[in-house]
Amino acid sequence: MTNVRYTKDHEYIRIDGDVGTVGITDYAQAQLGDVVYVELPTPGKMVTQGGEAAVVESVKAASEVYAPISGEVVAVNAGLPDQPATINESPEDKGWFMKIRIGNASELDGLMDEAAYKAYLETLG
Amino acid sequence: MADSGPLLTTPLNAAHRALGAKMVPFAGYDMPVQYPTGVLAEHLWTRESAGLFDVSHMGQCFLIPADGQFETAARALEALVPADVLSLQHGQQRYSQFTNSEGGILDDLMITRLGLSGHEHWIYLVVNAACKDADFAHMSAHLPAGVTLKIADGLALIAVQGPKAVAAVARLAPAVSSLVFMTSMDTEVAGIWCHVSRTGYTGEDGVEISVKNEDVARLTAKLLEDETIKPIGLGARDSLRLEAGLCLYGHDIDTTTSPVEGGLTWSIQKRRRIEGGFPGAARIQAEIAKGASRVRVGLLPEGKAPAREGCEIVDPASGSVVGRVVSGGYGPSVGGPVAMGYVPKALSAPGTALHLMVRGKPLPASVVRLPFVPNRYHRS
């Protein structure tokens, strides 16, 4: 069973042992529109929960992607900057941004599970 | 600017929603920013075929001289803008700006002398949505008693833009194909009375069509039956005009920029340069003679990161901030980032290397000639 958590800013983190794969949700990509640019962190970078971890830009605007949890970036989706449209086509699979080694597992408790995130989306109309 | 009250709507609001548009507030109006295909596809479609834009939020009005003499209306308008209005032929159109006494720009606008029989003394203006109330007040305050401002709030406005636009409109109104760039005619399109101008805001050939509010939905539906025409939102309108190097009021030009700084000297015809007689003429004539100290230029970032409005422009030689990006983003037809900004005259030559500060990092960019995408106006 997959263990995915969500933030109110529409990032997801798919947890596999002590590493989480981070990206933006399908709702987020639909809101952004066509993604034309992505800036990923350098592996080894320490990120903090709620801090800026990446940048994603549509034709119209730039948006920050925030780290759902604190920890070290251990891998990035290196092909993404050359194929930013992957974020629109497959946001929660091929369009992942980075893998973070979970520094403090208790931070996950403050994130939403899938049911809670779906309920949250409904409040956004 | 718009009040924070309820959003206004254009007569095409229901049509936009039926087409699946994502609606956003713009200049006080509820407007389509994109349709389901998205900004990128809409932009590219306009460059290769034809796009239909609802621009009914823009302000339309007429200046009508009581004595029936075009010259009376033209002279009254020339007191507010630096363009040569007097020399306009029947149906001819010119781009200009309302200037203030300091030579700054209050708004930019299109000026047309009507060609319609019996109305050749009328002047038709199209101004920006966000400025229209101020523009109408400005004109009311300054027009002489013999010239009446008639606000045309009974008219909608659509643009059909792209290499296949005129052919598509001409299938419904054959006479339209005889228009050249910056001329207009009054004609029926699909049996509906329209004022059609061969102009636009995309760098492409195309027309803008002024039509009665009650007819615009029917006209739009008829145009969208043509498979070469698709509806296009404000998102692609902005990326198209940016690639075309065209100014967006409030961003690329405003009360702090003169027409000369803005690279709009071409819109001030010779007689006006010599005679003056428009607000801010002293500054503008001096800048035409000696050059402005700063100018609007095209900026092409070297990498893939867009440099957006507000980014500082740094001279790498001195390390000092020399200007700011006024419009910037991703150019879908260019396939990369494009921007415009103001730089000192000495740093304005094409090829000049500059840095654009994006998220605190200096990104190399060079000054380039505008437009980014060659314009395809039908000049003759």
Interface residues (C-beta under 8 A of the other chain):
Chain A: G33 D34 V36 Y37 E39 V55 E57 S58 V59 K60 A61 A62 P81
Chain B: V33 Q34 G38 V39 L40 A41 H43 G235 A236 D238 S239 K304 A305 P306 R308 G329 Y330 P332 P337 R359
